[in-house]
Amino acid sequence: MNDASNPHSNDCDIWASLPVPAFLVDEHNCIEDVNSAAEGFINSSRKSLIGKKIWQKVAIESSIELAFDKAREQGTPLFVNDVDVGARERAPLQCAVQIAPLHGHPGHMLLMLSPRELAGRMTQTHSAKSAAQSAIGMAEMLAHEIKNPLAGITGAAQLLSMNLSTDDLELTDLIVSESRRIVKLLEQVEQFGNLSEPDFKPVNLHDVLDRARRSALLGFGAHMKIVEKYDPSLPLAWGDPDQLLQVVLNLLKNASEAAGSAGGTITVRTFYEHSFRLRRSDGQGKLLPLQIEISDDGPGLPEKIRDDIFEPFVSGKENGTGLGLALVSKIIGDHNGWISVRSEPGNTTFRLSLSRVPREQK
């Protein structure tokens, strides 16, 4: 890195500190250098990337390739928003692409990618966790103000039904069934308040995923095919295995229900992304390198709720309560992790980002 022939030899610290994937491309469109964020994005080492054609490693729209060549020719920077960028086996991410010629080195170009997901997930996690906390307070009020009167309404309807005709019984049966449905809804909301703090310990995520997979195939996911794409070298996570199991079961259940009775395929993937970092409120960065992706080939989330799917009472199901994903988001938030979703017809992927075991616990 201190070689004078390297175009950025005097700026190696700045280069390594860039929080977004960055590529230095020579006049032949070969990769001359990458930063650590780019290594994580491509899921390949710097050594294996240097010398390779940039467009063989970064899957991007052909129009950007043309614009890239034009920016080199004219010596001007270029900024393009909302471009789908993929790499190797990972699904494309929508990114802002920044292209600029490297001053003093003709033909050399900088390519930087700013995935929208990185910015969006912080907002999603924060808002969902705040909404979940609001739901806790609401649950306490609802439990006190509504559950007792509902019990009285149910009992009165059952007493009335003893002296009614068959036609009128339909009305009292409706009162009883709807009252019980509301009580069940309130009990689901109360889960937010009853959920204990995570009991942190080293967790083998693949053990958690295997337990969830077996449970799903024996029950709600019996009509589904579950495909595993695990990184066998994934280190232990730091979390509560029972709560993480609850998260995975919920996501598998949602994927199974989205497919309907016809069935479909759920893909569970794990991988390590060493540059993934959460910026905390105190300004410190927290690494979240352990990634779990749960994907299904169902119809996708309705567009109108896609941005609010982790909020309580937001659901794409006809009779859904909209509490499952809010609870999932709360658990991941309590683990100081991130959760995000990207969805389109035929491909909905929930991604969990978690921390590994702290060094002092090893």
VOGU-3710 file (C-alpha; in Angstrom, 3 decimals, decimal comma):
1> mndasnphsn> 0,000/0,000/0,000  3,000/2,296/0,310  4,162/1,672/-3,249  4,498/5,002/-5,048  3,074/3,413/-8,198  -0,200/2,813/-6,441  -2,542/5,739/-7,306  -3,792/6,059/-3,762  -0,688/5,001/-1,821  -0,722/8,167/0,328
11> dcdiwaslpv> -4,394/7,843/1,164  -4,538/4,217/2,312  -6,087/5,082/5,679  -8,888/7,070/4,047  -9,411/4,309/1,503  -9,703/1,611/4,159  -12,073/3,770/6,237  -14,644/4,363/3,496  -17,931/2,863/4,795  -19,261/2,006/1,321
21> paflvdehnc> -17,916/-0,495/-1,249  -15,265/1,242/-3,364  -13,334/-0,034/-6,378  -10,303/1,442/-8,142  -10,514/0,541/-11,840  -7,688/0,945/-14,339  -7,876/2,084/-17,962  -8,704/-1,472/-19,103  -11,628/-1,820/-16,672  -9,616/-4,168/-14,470
31> iedvnsaaeg> -9,843/-3,907/-10,682  -6,678/-2,363/-9,302  -7,750/-2,156/-5,671  -10,784/-2,501/-3,389  -11,538/-1,454/0,159  -12,760/-3,777/2,909  -16,401/-2,807/2,363  -16,096/-3,904/-1,266  -14,599/-7,234/-0,177  -17,662/-7,788/1,994
41> finssrksli> -20,066/-6,714/-0,745  -18,510/-9,053/-3,320  -17,791/-11,704/-0,684  -14,272/-12,154/-2,061  -10,806/-11,197/-0,885  -8,866/-8,232/-2,228  -6,197/-10,581/-3,562  -8,696/-12,595/-5,608  -10,329/-9,451/-7,047  -7,276/-7,505/-8,210
51> gkkiwqkvai> -6,750/-7,881/-11,952  -10,262/-9,122/-12,657  -12,644/-7,265/-14,963  -14,915/-5,056/-12,889  -18,092/-6,026/-14,751  -17,377/-9,715/-14,215  -17,429/-9,183/-10,452  -20,081/-6,480/-10,185  -23,351/-7,279/-11,939  -24,834/-3,950/-12,937
61> essielafdk> -27,082/-2,501/-15,608  -25,440/-2,224/-19,048  -26,403/1,447/-19,266  -24,112/2,145/-16,301  -21,207/0,472/-18,095  -21,700/2,847/-21,013  -22,002/5,823/-18,671  -18,837/4,664/-16,899  -16,876/4,705/-20,169  -18,317/8,108/-21,052
71> areqgtplfv> -17,339/9,551/-17,656  -13,776/8,314/-18,228  -13,705/9,792/-21,722  -14,974/13,189/-20,588  -13,110/13,219/-17,268  -16,272/14,068/-15,316  -17,938/12,455/-12,267  -21,302/10,747/-12,509  -23,962/10,028/-9,893  -26,837/7,593/-10,542
81> ndvdvgarer> -29,534/6,640/-8,031  -31,649/3,475/-7,745  -29,548/1,022/-9,729  -29,775/-2,731/-9,095  -26,292/-4,073/-8,314  -25,558/-7,741/-7,693  -22,522/-9,879/-6,932  -21,951/-13,623/-7,129  -24,905/-15,459/-5,549  -26,386/-12,555/-3,626
91> aplqcavqia> -29,614/-10,980/-4,791  -29,255/-7,511/-6,346  -29,398/-4,524/-4,021  -30,678/-1,139/-5,055  -27,745/1,265/-4,848  -26,685/4,790/-5,550  -23,664/4,577/-7,875  -20,904/7,193/-7,779  -18,279/7,278/-10,534  -15,330/9,665/-10,704
101> plhghpghml> -11,998/9,896/-12,554  -8,928/9,647/-10,304  -7,100/12,971/-10,456  -3,549/12,702/-11,803  -3,961/9,155/-13,132  -5,486/9,176/-16,638  -7,895/6,329/-17,307  -8,221/5,316/-13,649  -11,733/5,502/-12,229  -13,329/5,232/-8,797
111> lmlsprelag> -16,572/3,284/-8,502  -18,456/3,574/-5,206  -21,728/1,885/-4,279  -24,133/3,088/-1,593  -26,720/0,356/-0,979  -30,071/1,831/-0,008  -30,551/-1,155/2,259  -27,765/0,013/4,575  -29,463/3,346/5,178  -32,981/1,962/5,195
121> rmtqthsaks> -32,383/-0,783/7,695  -31,324/1,617/10,444  -34,554/3,573/10,037  -36,658/0,401/9,854  -35,099/-1,081/12,975  -35,423/2,132/14,987  -39,023/2,835/14,001  -40,129/-0,758/14,454  -38,561/-0,960/17,891  -40,232/2,314/18,907
131> aaqsaigmae> -43,565/1,074/17,574  -43,158/-2,164/19,496  -42,552/-0,221/22,696  -45,746/1,754/22,040  -47,592/-1,519/21,564  -46,422/-2,658/25,015  -48,046/0,337/26,691  -51,164/-0,074/24,606  -51,373/-3,762/25,530  -51,426/-2,948/29,238
141> mlaheiknpl> -54,271/-0,489/28,726  -56,245/-2,805/26,439  -55,869/-5,772/28,752  -57,288/-3,806/31,655  -60,015/-1,901/29,824  -61,279/-4,494/27,349  -60,645/-8,089/28,451  -62,890/-7,972/31,528  -65,895/-6,444/29,709  -65,415/-8,955/26,885
151> agitgaaqll> -65,633/-11,817/29,357  -68,955/-10,398/30,581  -70,244/-10,027/27,008  -69,264/-13,605/26,176  -70,947/-14,967/29,303  -74,129/-12,987/28,669  -74,301/-14,208/25,064  -73,913/-17,812/26,204  -76,742/-17,397/28,742  -79,018/-15,854/26,116
161> smnlstddle> -78,356/-18,722/23,718  -80,028/-21,211/26,087  -83,501/-19,846/25,297  -83,147/-18,828/21,626  -84,296/-20,396/18,398  -81,838/-21,946/15,947  -81,908/-18,832/13,741  -81,153/-16,517/16,653  -78,383/-18,793/17,899  -76,299/-17,705/14,921
171> ltdlivsesr> -76,224/-14,191/16,363  -75,091/-15,218/19,853  -72,534/-17,613/18,367  -71,160/-14,680/16,366  -70,900/-12,551/19,525  -69,038/-15,323/21,354  -66,639/-16,115/18,487  -65,797/-12,457/17,801  -65,283/-11,746/21,506  -62,879/-14,669/21,754
181> rivklleqve> -61,042/-13,467/18,644  -60,511/-10,038/20,231  -59,242/-11,629/23,448  -56,782/-13,717/21,420  -55,592/-10,565/19,648  -55,019/-8,835/22,983  -53,052/-11,836/24,239  -50,824/-11,624/21,167  -50,206/-7,925/21,773  -49,268/-8,714/25,400
191> qfgnlsepdf> -46,402/-10,880/24,148  -44,433/-7,671/23,655  -44,620/-6,874/27,342  -44,069/-10,445/28,524  -40,968/-11,083/26,402  -37,960/-11,237/28,708  -34,554/-9,794/27,947  -32,356/-12,088/25,827  -30,294/-14,634/27,752  -27,082/-14,071/25,822
201> kpvnlhdvld> -24,799/-17,023/25,191  -22,799/-18,462/22,256  -25,250/-19,783/19,648  -24,674/-22,058/16,669  -27,039/-20,450/14,158  -27,143/-23,580/12,021  -28,466/-25,573/15,003  -31,217/-22,969/15,432  -32,044/-23,064/11,708  -32,130/-26,876/11,647
211> rarrsallgf> -34,512/-26,987/14,619  -36,792/-24,479/12,928  -36,639/-26,338/9,589  -37,599/-29,667/11,165  -40,469/-28,085/13,066  -41,725/-26,327/9,928  -41,654/-29,462/7,761  -43,607/-31,400/10,381  -46,270/-28,717/10,671  -47,150/-25,506/8,874
221> gahmkiveky> -44,489/-25,957/6,176  -45,180/-29,570/5,248  -46,186/-28,469/1,735  -42,950/-26,504/1,213  -39,454/-27,386/0,013  -36,736/-25,886/2,199  -33,305/-25,452/0,617  -30,220/-24,853/2,791  -27,260/-22,783/1,646  -25,084/-22,612/4,733
231> dpslplawgd> -21,607/-21,195/5,190  -19,968/-24,029/7,176  -17,292/-21,685/8,530  -19,807/-19,327/10,175  -18,665/-18,540/13,745  -20,921/-18,650/16,791  -23,429/-15,847/17,288  -24,087/-13,971/20,541  -27,753/-14,250/21,434  -30,650/-16,106/22,995
241> pdqllqvvln> -31,162/-19,400/21,112  -34,832/-19,737/22,092  -35,715/-16,200/21,003  -33,772/-16,584/17,750  -35,643/-19,847/17,127  -38,905/-17,938/17,606  -37,751/-15,395/15,008  -36,827/-18,021/12,408  -40,034/-20,017/12,958  -42,090/-16,876/12,445
251> llknaseaag> -40,302/-16,046/9,186  -40,637/-19,623/7,913  -44,341/-19,591/8,809  -44,883/-16,339/6,919  -43,090/-17,740/3,875  -45,180/-20,928/3,996  -48,435/-19,007/4,277  -47,437/-16,703/1,416  -47,032/-19,709/-0,872  -50,565/-20,955/-0,197
261> saggtitvrt> -51,684/-24,557/-0,536  -49,797/-24,955/-3,831  -46,499/-24,877/-1,950  -43,186/-23,456/-3,055  -39,530/-23,187/-2,136  -37,967/-21,507/0,886  -34,221/-20,870/0,730  -32,308/-20,417/3,992  -28,839/-18,934/3,480  -26,100/-17,984/5,890
271> fyehsfrlrr> -22,937/-16,043/5,134  -20,328/-13,815/6,742  -20,048/-10,150/5,811  -17,131/-8,771/7,800  -17,667/-5,116/6,862  -21,283/-4,897/8,004  -21,448/-2,382/10,855  -24,247/-0,797/12,901  -23,692/2,797/13,910  -24,992/3,151/17,461
281> sdgqgkllpl> -26,432/6,271/19,075  -23,188/6,849/20,996  -21,318/7,103/17,705  -19,543/3,773/18,099  -19,749/1,146/15,384  -20,929/-2,397/16,130  -20,012/-5,180/13,741  -22,879/-7,431/12,643  -21,098/-9,878/10,349  -23,368/-12,924/10,718
291> qieisddgpg> -26,082/-12,929/8,076  -29,189/-15,100/7,726  -31,440/-14,761/4,683  -34,823/-16,488/4,429  -36,272/-16,244/0,928  -39,468/-17,531/-0,652  -40,783/-17,607/-4,202  -44,286/-16,462/-3,289  -46,217/-13,479/-4,646  -44,277/-10,877/-2,646
301> lpekirddif> -45,404/-8,247/-0,161  -48,106/-5,789/-1,214  -46,357/-2,593/-2,264  -48,525/-0,375/-0,067  -47,285/-2,023/3,157  -43,742/-2,943/2,116  -42,112/-0,014/3,938  -44,134/-0,534/7,124  -44,128/-4,319/7,388  -42,390/-4,324/10,797
311> epfvsgkeng> -44,931/-1,962/12,359  -47,541/-3,488/14,695  -50,930/-4,186/13,074  -49,579/-3,970/9,513  -50,255/-7,216/7,658  -50,525/-8,481/4,107  -52,740/-11,390/5,173  -56,494/-11,193/4,904  -57,056/-12,054/8,575  -53,583/-11,246/9,873
321> tglglalvsk> -52,980/-9,327/13,086  -49,729/-7,764/11,925  -47,998/-8,651/15,182  -45,660/-11,458/14,141  -43,108/-9,357/12,272  -43,307/-6,580/14,858  -42,368/-9,157/17,514  -39,561/-10,465/15,278  -38,237/-6,920/14,886  -38,342/-6,352/18,636
331> iigdhngwis> -36,369/-9,534/19,339  -33,711/-8,650/16,770  -33,583/-5,108/18,156  -33,072/-6,508/21,670  -30,152/-8,484/20,214  -28,691/-5,197/18,870  -29,076/-6,618/15,378  -30,742/-5,489/12,161  -33,583/-6,894/10,120  -34,589/-5,880/6,610
341> vrsepgnttf> -36,742/-7,120/3,763  -36,693/-6,779/0,015  -39,636/-8,092/-1,946  -40,892/-8,478/-5,469  -43,161/-11,089/-7,064  -41,334/-14,415/-6,937  -38,662/-13,346/-4,453  -39,143/-12,077/-0,913  -36,056/-12,115/1,309  -35,848/-11,306/5,015
351> rlslsrvpre> -32,303/-10,691/6,194  -31,087/-10,871/9,781  -27,717/-9,379/10,780  -26,284/-10,478/14,125  -23,082/-10,134/16,128  -20,593/-12,879/16,887  -19,454/-13,923/20,362  -17,550/-11,037/22,030  -13,849/-11,630/22,454  -14,074/-11,433/26,254
361> qk> -16,623/-14,292/26,272  -14,386/-16,731/24,376
//
